[in-house]
Amino acid sequence: MAQAKALDGSMSAGIQKDSKRNKKHHDPKLTPKERRERFKKRLEYLTPAEQKYLKRKRIVDAVWPIFRAIIVFGLCFIILYPLIFMLSVAFRPRAEMNDPTIMWIPKTFTLNNIKDAIRAMDFWKTLGNTLFLNIGCSLVQVATCAVTGYGFARFKFKGKSILFFIVILMILVPPQIILIPQYMFFRYFNPFWIYNAITGSYINFINTAVTMYMPAVTANGISAGLFIFLFRQSFRSLPMELEDAAYLDGCSPFMTFLRVMVPNAGSTFLTVFLFSVVWYWNDYYVSTSFFTDNRTVALMLKNLDANLTRIIFDNGNIQVNVRELIVWMEAGCLISITPILIMYIALQKNFTEGIARSGLTGM
């Protein structure tokens, strides 16, 4: 049995080398009929087992591109369908939503839906507040998670395995599990357990940006466990000789991290930053938990229906059916994702490279 498997492996390897050699010297001027004749002549010099293998391989090589194209087309349709529908509806007058002759391309285009959605969401003020929370927390979280991931990747200390197990739990445990303790922590903040003993009261951080920035500063923000893991894997993949050379030149561990490790892991920093921006941008669960009146893009989009009724439809005096309301909802979705799409398109090449370099390798 072992000899048969070895013979089959050597036979397939020889045929593959032969096919690669033939492809390398393939004459593109041959007609399909001449190629078939050449293939038949080639079969005459092969054993029956080799002939069967080569015929199977030829069928697979012919069918696989078609099968792959069908899969890619199906996935693209599933992924792009919501975006195409959004673009089709956002610039369509509401009257055309009731026209059965219109499927994708509207008869007339209008920007009124976009303007109404911007006014209902108070978009520019909302965008500024979102950038303050989103970009600021993302930058802070990238820095703290990078330092934490570098510590796990390069240093040995007591309790390292236990602490890294906690990092894994940060990925696995849903944030809803620890929401109530977090809320109590920020609502009754008592530094070093002595503030209440001195003043008789607590510090209330609810409805302040501290509830977003403090977890980011301590590497406990949104999806921080995953970011620490990505940085750990990225730093572990870099050669130790880089740090040894820096230590010989007199660099401290922290300066080695800044001058050697950070430049070599730039793509990973960009990847984590983009992930962090997207998750903070789309977050409304944490925001609604710690804020009673907070204007972010995700929250305003969530409440767009009520804001449209109050601002655009004069508190319900203007009657709009559900099907017509879709044009404003899709317009709101479009202006909400536009900044993220622009950022992704501009950084797509670096983002893809970062995903490849910070992959789950070297575990």
C-alpha positions in Angstrom: 0.0 0.0 0.0 2.8 2.4 0.9 4.7 1.6 -2.3 1.5 2.2 -4.3 1.0 5.6 -2.6 4.6 6.5 -3.2 4.4 5.5 -6.9 1.2 7.5 -7.3 2.8 10.5 -5.7 5.9 10.3 -7.9 3.8 9.7 -11.0 1.6 12.8 -10.3 4.7 14.9 -9.5 6.3 13.9 -12.8 3.1 14.6 -14.8 2.8 18.0 -13.1 6.4 18.9 -13.9 5.7 17.7 -17.5 2.6 19.8 -17.8 4.3 22.9 -16.4 7.1 22.4 -18.9 4.6 22.2 -21.7 2.8 25.3 -20.5 6.1 27.2 -20.3 6.8 26.3 -23.9 3.2 26.5 -25.1 2.8 27.9 -28.5 -0.2 30.3 -28.5 -0.6 30.1 -32.2 -1.9 26.5 -32.1 -5.6 26.0 -32.9 -7.8 24.1 -30.5 -7.8 21.2 -33.0 -4.0 21.1 -33.1 -3.9 21.2 -29.3 -6.2 18.2 -29.1 -4.0 16.3 -31.5 -1.0 17.1 -29.5 -2.7 15.9 -26.3 -3.6 12.6 -28.0 -0.1 12.0 -29.1 1.2 12.8 -25.6 -1.2 10.2 -24.2 0.4 7.5 -26.4 3.6 7.6 -24.4 2.0 7.4 -21.0 0.8 4.4 -19.0 -3.0 3.8 -18.5 -2.8 5.2 -14.9 -1.0 8.3 -16.1 -3.5 8.8 -18.9 -6.4 8.6 -16.4 -4.7 11.1 -14.1 -4.0 13.5 -16.9 -7.5 13.3 -18.3 -9.0 14.0 -14.8 -6.6 16.9 -14.4 -7.5 18.4 -17.7 -11.3 18.2 -16.9 -10.7 19.8 -13.5 -8.5 22.6 -15.0 -11.3 23.3 -17.6 -14.2 23.3 -15.1 -12.6 25.0 -12.1 -12.4 28.5 -13.6 -16.1 28.4 -14.4 -17.0 27.1 -11.0 -14.8 29.7 -9.3 -16.4 32.5 -11.4 -19.9 31.4 -10.3 -18.9 31.5 -6.7 -17.2 34.9 -7.0 -20.2 36.3 -8.8 -22.6 35.0 -6.2 -20.6 36.4 -3.3 -20.2 39.8 -5.0 -24.0 39.9 -5.6 -24.7 39.1 -2.0 -22.2 41.7 -0.7 -22.9 44.5 -3.2 -26.7 44.1 -3.4 -27.4 46.3 -0.4 -25.0 49.0 -1.6 -26.5 49.0 -5.1 -30.0 49.1 -3.7 -29.0 52.0 -1.4 -27.5 54.0 -4.3 -30.6 53.3 -6.4 -33.1 54.4 -3.8 -31.2 57.3 -2.1 -31.4 59.5 -5.2 -35.0 58.5 -6.2 -38.1 60.7 -5.6 -40.4 59.2 -3.1 -43.3 59.0 -5.7 -41.2 56.6 -7.8 -41.1 54.1 -5.0 -44.7 53.2 -5.9 -43.9 52.9 -9.6 -43.8 49.2 -10.5 -42.0 49.9 -13.8 -38.9 51.1 -11.9 -36.5 48.4 -10.7 -33.0 49.8 -10.4 -32.5 53.0 -12.4 -34.9 55.9 -11.4 -36.5 58.0 -14.0 -35.4 61.2 -12.3 -32.6 61.9 -9.8 -32.9 64.2 -6.8 -30.7 65.3 -3.9 -33.5 66.4 -1.7 -33.4 63.0 0.2 -29.8 63.6 1.0 -30.4 67.1 2.2 -33.4 66.1 4.3 -31.4 63.3 5.9 -28.5 65.6 6.7 -30.9 68.1 8.3 -32.7 65.4 10.3 -29.5 63.9 11.6 -27.9 67.3 12.2 -25.1 65.6 10.3 -22.2 68.1 10.6 -22.4 68.5 14.3 -23.0 64.8 14.7 -20.0 64.1 12.5 -17.7 66.3 14.6 -18.8 64.6 17.8 -18.3 61.2 16.3 -14.8 62.1 15.1 -13.9 63.3 18.6 -15.0 60.0 20.2 -14.1 57.8 17.3 -10.8 59.0 16.0 -9.5 59.9 19.5 -10.4 56.6 21.1 -9.0 54.7 18.1 -5.7 56.4 18.2 -5.4 55.9 22.0 -6.4 52.3 21.7 -4.0 51.5 19.0 -1.1 52.9 21.1 -2.0 51.1 24.3 -2.8 47.8 22.5 0.5 47.9 20.6 2.5 48.3 23.9 0.5 45.5 25.5 0.9 43.2 22.5 4.7 44.0 22.4 4.9 43.0 26.1 3.2 39.7 25.4 5.3 39.0 22.4 8.8 39.7 23.7 9.0 39.8 27.5 8.8 37.0 30.1 7.2 37.8 33.4 5.2 36.0 36.1 1.5 35.6 35.3 2.0 36.1 31.6 0.0 33.0 30.6 -2.9 34.0 33.0 -3.0 37.6 31.7 -3.0 36.4 28.0 -5.8 34.0 28.9 -7.7 37.1 30.1 -7.0 38.7 26.7 -8.5 35.7 25.0 -11.6 36.0 27.3 -11.9 39.6 26.1 -12.4 38.3 22.6 -14.8 35.5 23.6 -16.9 37.2 26.3 -19.7 39.5 24.9 -19.6 43.1 26.3 -23.1 42.7 27.6 -21.8 40.4 30.3 -19.7 43.1 32.0 -21.9 46.1 31.1 -23.5 46.5 34.6 -20.2 46.4 36.5 -18.8 48.9 34.0 -21.7 51.2 34.5 -21.5 51.0 38.3 -17.7 51.7 38.0 -18.2 54.9 36.0 -21.3 56.1 37.9 -19.8 55.7 41.3 -16.1 56.3 40.5 -14.1 56.2 43.7 -10.3 56.7 43.0 -8.2 54.5 45.3 -11.3 53.8 47.4 -10.6 57.0 49.5 -12.4 59.7 47.5 -15.8 58.7 49.1 -14.2 58.5 52.5 -12.9 62.1 52.2 -15.7 63.8 50.3 -18.7 61.6 51.1 -19.7 61.4 47.4 -18.6 59.8 44.2 -17.4 61.0 40.8 -20.1 60.5 38.1 -18.5 59.9 34.6 -21.8 59.0 32.9 -22.6 61.3 29.9 -18.9 62.2 29.6 -16.2 61.2 27.1 -14.3 59.6 30.0 -16.5 56.5 29.6 -15.1 56.0 26.1 -11.5 57.2 26.6 -10.7 55.5 29.9 -11.2 51.9 28.5 -9.1 52.9 25.4 -6.3 54.2 27.6 -6.2 51.0 29.6 -6.4 48.8 26.4 -9.9 47.7 27.3 -11.9 49.5 24.6 -14.1 48.0 21.9 -12.5 44.8 20.6 -9.3 45.6 22.4 -8.6 41.9 23.0 -8.5 41.2 19.3 -6.1 44.1 18.7 -3.7 43.0 21.4 -3.7 39.5 19.8 -3.0 40.9 16.3 -0.1 43.1 17.6 1.3 40.1 19.6 1.3 37.9 16.4 2.8 40.7 14.3 5.7 41.4 16.8 6.4 37.8 17.2 6.9 37.4 13.5 9.7 40.0 13.5 13.3 38.7 13.9 14.8 39.1 17.4 18.1 40.3 15.8 16.5 43.8 15.2 16.0 44.3 19.0 19.4 42.8 19.9 21.1 45.3 17.6 19.1 48.1 19.2 20.1 47.0 22.7 23.7 46.9 21.7 23.4 50.5 20.5 22.2 51.5 23.9 18.4 51.6 23.4 16.1 50.9 26.2 13.2 48.5 25.7 10.7 51.4 25.2 13.0 53.2 22.7 13.6 49.9 20.9 9.8 49.6 20.6 9.5 53.1 19.2 12.5 53.2 16.9 12.7 49.6 15.7 9.4 47.7 16.2 6.9 50.4 15.3 8.4 51.2 11.9 8.5 47.5 11.0 4.9 46.9 12.0 3.4 49.9 10.3 1.0 47.9 8.2 -0.3 46.2 11.4 -0.9 49.6 13.0 -2.9 50.8 10.0 -5.0 47.6 10.0 -5.8 47.8 13.7 -6.6 51.5 13.4 -9.0 50.9 10.6 -10.7 48.1 12.5 -11.0 50.3 15.6 -12.4 53.3 13.6 -15.0 51.1 12.0 -16.1 49.5 15.2 -16.3 52.8 17.1 -18.1 54.4 14.2 -20.8 51.7 14.1 -21.1 51.4 17.9 -24.4 52.4 19.5 -24.6 49.7 22.2 -21.8 51.1 24.4 -22.8 54.7 23.6 -26.4 54.2 24.6 -25.3 52.5 27.8 -23.2 55.4 29.1 -24.8 58.3 27.4 -28.4 59.5 27.7 -28.0 62.3 25.1 -25.1 61.6 22.8 -25.0 62.6 19.1 -23.0 60.0 17.1 -23.6 58.9 13.5 -24.7 55.4 14.6 -27.2 56.7 17.2 -28.6 59.4 14.9 -29.0 56.8 12.1 -30.8 54.5 14.6 -33.2 57.3 15.5 -33.5 58.6 12.0 -37.2 57.5 11.6 -38.2 59.6 14.7 -36.1 62.6 13.6 -37.7 62.6 10.1 -41.2 62.5 11.6 -40.3 65.4 13.9 -38.3 67.7 11.6 -39.2 66.8 8.0 -42.8 65.6 8.3 -43.9 68.2 10.8 -44.6 65.8 13.7 -46.7 63.5 11.5 -48.8 66.2 9.8 -47.2 65.2 6.4 -48.4 61.6 5.6 -45.7 59.3 4.2 -46.2 55.6 3.8 -43.6 53.0 4.8 -42.4 52.4 1.2 -41.8 56.0 0.6 -39.9 56.4 3.8 -37.3 54.1 2.5 -35.8 56.8 0.3 -34.8 58.9 3.4 -33.6 55.9 5.4 -31.3 54.8 2.5 -30.1 58.4 2.1 -29.2 58.5 5.8 -27.4 55.1 5.5 -25.5 56.4 2.5 -24.2 59.6 4.1 -23.3 57.6 7.3 -21.0 55.1 5.5 -19.5 57.5 3.0 -16.6 58.6 5.3 -15.7 55.0 6.1 -15.9 54.0 2.4 -13.6 56.9 1.4 -11.1 56.0 4.1 -11.1 52.4 3.1 -10.7 53.1 -0.6 -7.7 55.4 0.1 -6.0 52.9 2.4 -7.1 49.6 0.7 -3.6 48.6 -0.4 -2.0 49.1 3.0 -5.0 47.5 4.7 -4.7 44.3 2.7 -1.0 44.2 3.4 -1.6 44.6 7.1 -4.1 41.8 7.1 -1.5 39.5 5.5 1.3 40.5 7.8 -0.7 40.5 11.0 -2.4 37.1 10.2 -2.8 34.3 12.7 0.7 32.9 12.3 3.4 32.1 14.7 1.1 31.0 17.5 
